[in-house]
Amino acid sequence: MNEISKSLKCVVLRNGIEIWREEERLNDLVQMLKGQKIGFIKIDNEIVNAADIIGIFSALTMEELNRRKNGQWKCQYGNWHGKNEKCFCKPLKKCRVCGKINPPSFINYNGIVCSDCWENENKN
């Protein structure tokens, strides 16, 4: 069985080192960094100069950074593409009644309506 994974954060240092830890394990570090000027700090078994910390970032932010470093780009529809790759993505259709994404749908004067909502609206 899969366990629910803990929320990971990445402490990024000026020299490019990434220290990945669970979010709750970094709470004390966040509070220290918000406070007064500090020198060296301990992150588990690592000793780090706090002045070298660029920031503490989410896994999503780090993934996007790494994709951009590798030449990928994100289109207006939220999909990633390779360098020099053209985007042929189509906009998502969303039912104005139930909010389903890309349902089998009808377009009427009030916008897109999925087939289930269409039937419910047109019952006599």
GUSE-67171 format. One record per residue: residue in three letters; chain; x, z, y of N, C-alpha, C, O in turn. Coordinates in steps of 0.2 Angstrom, whole numbers, plus 5000, padded with zeros to 4 digits. Example, Ala and Ser with C-alpha at 12.3 -4.5 7.8 and 13.67 -1.06 7.14 Angstrom:
<nodes>
   rest   kette   n.c1   n.c3   n.c2   ca.c1   ca.c3   ca.c2   c.c1   c.c3   c.c2   o.c1   o.c3   o.c2
    Ala       A   5066   5039   4972    5062    5039    4978   5066   5039   4984   5071   5042   4983
    Ser       A   5064   5035   4989    5068    5036    4995   5064   5039   5000   5067   5040   5006
</nodes>
This chain:
<nodes>
   rest   kette   n.c1   n.c3   n.c2   ca.c1   ca.c3   ca.c2   c.c1   c.c3   c.c2   o.c1   o.c3   o.c2
    Met       A   5004   5000   4994    5000    5000    5000   5004   5000   5006   5010   5003   5006
    Asn       A   5002   4997   5011    5006    4997    5018   5004   5003   5022   4998   5005   5022
    Glu       A   5009   5006   5025    5008    5011    5029   5007   5009   5036   5010   5003   5038
    Ile       A   5004   5012   5040    5003    5010    5047   5010   5011   5050   5013   5017   5050
    Ser       A   5013   5006   5053    5019    5007    5056   5019   5010   5063   5014   5010   5067
    Lys       A   5024   5014   5065    5025    5017    5071   5027   5012   5076   5030   5007   5075
    Ser       A   5025   5014   5082    5026    5010    5088   5033   5010   5090   5036   5016   5092
    Leu       A   5037   5005   5089    5044    5004    5091   5045   5003   5098   5042   4999   5101
    Lys       A   5051   5006   5101    5053    5004    5107   5060   5003   5107   5064   5005   5102
    Cys       A   5063   4999   5112    5070    4997    5112   5073   4999   5118   5071   4998   5124
    Val       A   5079   5003   5117    5083    5005    5123   5088   5000   5124   5092   4999   5119
    Val       A   5088   4996   5129    5093    4991    5130   5098   4993   5135   5097   4996   5141
    Leu       A   5105   4992   5133    5110    4994    5137   5113   4988   5140   5112   4982   5138
    Arg       A   5117   4989   5146    5120    4984    5150   5124   4979   5146   5125   4973   5147
    Asn       A   5128   4982   5140    5132    4978    5136   5128   4974   5131   5132   4971   5127
    Gly       A   5122   4974   5131    5118    4971    5126   5116   4974   5120   5112   4972   5116
    Ile       A   5118   4980   5119    5116    4984    5113   5109   4986   5114   5107   4988   5119
    Glu       A   5106   4986   5108    5099    4987    5107   5098   4993   5103   5100   4993   5097
    Ile       A   5095   4999   5105    5094    5005    5101   5086   5005   5100   5083   5007   5104
    Trp       A   5084   5004   5093    5077    5004    5092   5075   5011   5089   5079   5013   5084
    Arg       A   5070   5014   5092    5067    5020    5089   5060   5020   5090   5057   5016   5093
    Glu       A   5057   5025   5086    5049    5026    5087   5048   5029   5094   5052   5032   5097
    Glu       A   5042   5027   5096    5041    5028    5103   5041   5036   5105   5044   5038   5110
    Glu       A   5038   5040   5100    5038    5047    5101   5045   5050   5101   5046   5055   5104
    Arg       A   5049   5047   5098    5056    5050    5098   5060   5049   5104   5065   5052   5106
    Leu       A   5057   5044   5108    5060    5043    5115   5057   5046   5121   5059   5045   5126
    Asn       A   5052   5050   5119    5048    5053    5125   5053   5058   5129   5052   5058   5135
    Asp       A   5057   5062   5126    5061    5066    5129   5066   5062   5134   5068   5064   5139
    Leu       A   5069   5057   5131    5073    5052    5135   5070   5049   5141   5073   5049   5146
    Val       A   5064   5047   5140    5060    5044    5146   5059   5050   5151   5060   5048   5157
    Gln       A   5058   5056   5149    5057    5061    5154   5063   5063   5158   5063   5064   5164
    Met       A   5069   5063   5154    5075    5064    5157   5077   5058   5162   5080   5060   5167
    Leu       A   5076   5052   5160    5077    5046    5165   5073   5046   5171   5075   5044   5176
    Lys       A   5067   5049   5170    5063    5050    5176   5065   5055   5181   5063   5055   5187
    Gly       A   5069   5060   5178    5071    5066    5182   5077   5064   5186   5078   5059   5189
    Gln       A   5081   5069   5187    5087    5069    5191   5092   5065   5188   5092   5063   5182
    Lys       A   5097   5063   5192    5103    5059    5189   5106   5063   5183   5108   5069   5184
    Ile       A   5107   5059   5178    5110    5062    5172   5116   5058   5170   5117   5052   5172
    Gly       A   5121   5061   5166    5127    5057    5164   5126   5055   5157   5122   5050   5156
    Phe       A   5129   5058   5152    5129    5055    5145   5123   5059   5142   5122   5065   5143
    Ile       A   5120   5055   5137    5114    5058    5134   5115   5056   5126   5119   5052   5124
    Lys       A   5112   5060   5122    5112    5059    5115   5106   5056   5112   5100   5058   5114
    Ile       A   5106   5050   5109    5100    5047    5106   5102   5047   5099   5106   5043   5096
    Asp       A   5099   5051   5095    5101    5053    5088   5108   5054   5087   5111   5059   5090
    Asn       A   5112   5049   5084    5119    5050    5083   5123   5046   5088   5129   5046   5087
    Glu       A   5120   5044   5093    5123    5039    5098   5124   5043   5104   5119   5047   5107
    Ile       A   5130   5043   5108    5131    5046    5114   5131   5040   5119   5135   5035   5118
    Val       A   5127   5040   5124    5126    5034    5129   5126   5037   5136   5124   5042   5138
    Asn       A   5129   5033   5140    5129    5034    5147   5123   5032   5150   5121   5026   5150
    Ala       A   5119   5036   5153    5112    5035    5155   5112   5029   5161   5107   5026   5161
    Ala       A   5118   5029   5164    5118    5024    5169   5118   5017   5167   5117   5012   5170
    Asp       A   5120   5016   5160    5120    5010    5157   5114   5007   5154   5113   5002   5151
    Ile       A   5109   5012   5154    5102    5010    5151   5099   5005   5156   5097   5007   5162
    Ile       A   5097   4999   5154    5093    4994    5158   5086   4996   5158   5083   4996   5163
    Gly       A   5083   4998   5152    5076    5000    5152   5075   5001   5144   5078   5001   5140
    Ile       A   5068   5004   5144    5065    5005    5137   5059   5000   5136   5055   5001   5140
    Phe       A   5060   4996   5132    5055    4990    5131   5051   4990   5125   5054   4993   5120
    Ser       A   5045   4987   5125    5041    4987    5119   5044   4981   5114   5048   4977   5116
    Ala       A   5042   4982   5108    5044    4976    5103   5041   4969   5105   5045   4965   5105
    Leu       A   5035   4969   5108    5033    4963    5111   5037   4960   5116   5038   4954   5116
    Thr       A   5039   4964   5121    5043    4962    5127   5050   4959   5124   5052   4954   5126
    Met       A   5053   4963   5119    5059    4961    5116   5058   4954   5112   5063   4950   5113
    Glu       A   5053   4953   5109    5052    4947    5105   5051   4941   5110   5054   4936   5109
    Glu       A   5048   4942   5115    5047    4937    5120   5054   4935   5123   5055   4929   5125
    Leu       A   5057   4940   5125    5064    4939    5128   5069   4935   5123   5072   4930   5125
    Asn       A   5069   4937   5117    5073    4934    5112   5070   4926   5111   5075   4922   5110
    Arg       A   5064   4925   5111    5061    4918    5110   5064   4914   5116   5066   4908   5115
    Arg       A   5063   4917   5122    5065    4913    5128   5073   4912   5128   5075   4907   5130
    Lys       A   5077   4917   5126    5084    4916    5125   5086   4910   5120   5091   4907   5121
    Asn       A   5081   4909   5115    5082    4904    5110   5079   4897   5112   5079   4893   5108
    Gly       A   5077   4897   5119    5074    4891    5121   5067   4889   5120   5065   4884   5122
    Gln       A   5063   4894   5117    5056    4893    5117   5053   4895   5123   5055   4898   5128
    Trp       A   5047   4892   5124    5042    4893    5130   5035   4894   5128   5033   4892   5122
    Lys       A   5032   4898   5132    5025    4900    5130   5020   4896   5134   5020   4896   5140
    Cys       A   5015   4892   5131    5011    4888    5135   5005   4892   5138   5004   4898   5136
    Gln       A   5001   4889   5142    4995    4892    5145   4990   4895   5140   4986   4899   5142
    Tyr       A   4990   4893   5134    4986    4895    5129   4989   4901   5124   4985   4903   5120
    Gly       A   4995   4903   5126    4998    4908    5123   5002   4907   5116   5004   4911   5113
    Asn       A   5003   4900   5115    5007    4898    5109   5014   4897   5111   5015   4894   5117
    Trp       A   5019   4898   5107    5026    4897    5108   5028   4890   5105   5025   4888   5100
    His       A   5032   4887   5109    5034    4880    5107   5042   4880   5108   5045   4884   5112
    Gly       A   5045   4875   5104    5052    4874    5105   5054   4871   5111   5050   4868   5115
    Lys       A   5061   4871   5112    5064    4868    5118   5062   4861   5118   5063   4857   5113
    Asn       A   5060   4858   5124    5058    4851    5125   5052   4849   5121   5050   4843   5120
    Glu       A   5048   4853   5117    5042    4852    5113   5036   4851   5118   5036   4856   5122
    Lys       A   5032   4846   5118    5026    4846    5122   5021   4850   5119   5020   4851   5113
    Cys       A   5017   4852   5123    5011    4856    5121   5005   4852   5120   5003   4848   5125
    Phe       A   5002   4852   5114    4996    4848    5113   4990   4853   5111   4985   4852   5108
    Cys       A   4991   4860   5113    4986    4865    5111   4980   4863   5115   4980   4861   5121
    Lys       A   4974   4866   5112    4968    4865    5115   4965   4872   5117   4967   4877   5114
    Pro       A   4961   4872   5122    4959    4878    5125   4954   4881   5119   4951   4878   5116
    Leu       A   4954   4888   5119    4950    4891    5115   4943   4891   5118   4941   4892   5124
    Lys       A   4938   4890   5113    4931    4890    5115   4928   4897   5113   4930   4900   5108
    Lys       A   4925   4900   5117    4922    4907    5116   4915   4907   5117   4912   4905   5123
    Cys       A   4911   4910   5113    4904    4910    5113   4902   4915   5119   4904   4921   5119
    Arg       A   4898   4913   5124    4896    4917    5129   4892   4923   5128   4891   4928   5131
    Val       A   4888   4923   5122    4884    4928    5119   4888   4933   5115   4888   4939   5117
    Cys       A   4891   4931   5110    4894    4936    5105   4901   4937   5106   4904   4942   5104
    Gly       A   4905   4932   5109    4912    4932    5111   4916   4930   5105   4922   4930   5106
    Lys       A   4913   4927   5100    4917    4924    5094   4922   4918   5097   4920   4915   5102
    Ile       A   4928   4918   5095    4932    4913    5097   4932   4907   5092   4932   4907   5086
    Asn       A   4932   4901   5095    4931    4894    5092   4926   4894   5086   4927   4892   5081
    Pro       A   4920   4896   5088    4915    4896    5083   4912   4889   5082   4913   4885   5087
    Pro       A   4908   4887   5077    4904    4881    5077   4899   4882   5082   4896   4886   5082
    Ser       A   4899   4877   5087    4895    4879    5093   4892   4873   5096   4893   4867   5094
    Phe       A   4887   4875   5101    4884    4870    5105   4885   4871   5112   4887   4877   5114
    Ile       A   4885   4866   5116    4886    4867    5123   4880   4866   5127   4877   4861   5126
    Asn       A   4877   4871   5130    4871    4870    5134   4872   4871   5142   4878   4873   5143
    Tyr       A   4867   4871   5146    4868    4872    5153   4871   4879   5155   4874   4880   5160
    Asn       A   4871   4884   5150    4874    4890    5152   4881   4891   5149   4884   4897   5149
    Gly       A   4884   4886   5146    4890    4887    5143   4890   4886   5135   4885   4884   5132
    Ile       A   4895   4888   5132    4896    4888    5125   4892   4893   5121   4893   4899   5123
    Val       A   4889   4891   5116    4885    4896    5112   4886   4894   5105   4885   4889   5103
    Cys       A   4888   4899   5101    4889    4898    5094   4883   4897   5090   4877   4898   5093
    Ser       A   4883   4894   5084    4877    4892    5081   4873   4898   5079   4866   4897   5079
    Asp       A   4876   4903   5077    4871    4909    5076   4867   4911   5082   4861   4913   5081
    Cys       A   4871   4912   5088    4867    4914    5094   4862   4909   5096   4857   4910   5099
    Trp       A   4864   4902   5095    4859    4897    5097   4853   4898   5093   4847   4897   5096
    Glu       A   4853   4899   5086    4847    4900    5082   4843   4906   5085   4837   4906   5085
    Asn       A   4847   4911   5086    4843    4917    5089   4840   4916   5095   4834   4919   5096
    Glu       A   4843   4912   5100    4840    4911    5106   4834   4906   5106   4829   4906   5110
    Asn       A   4834   4902   5101    4829    4897    5100   4823   4898   5095   4820   4894   5093
    Lys       A   4823   4904   5093    4818    4906    5088   4811   4907   5092   4811   4910   5098
    Asn       A   4806   4905   5089    4799    4905    5093   4796   4911   5090   4790   4913   5093
</nodes>
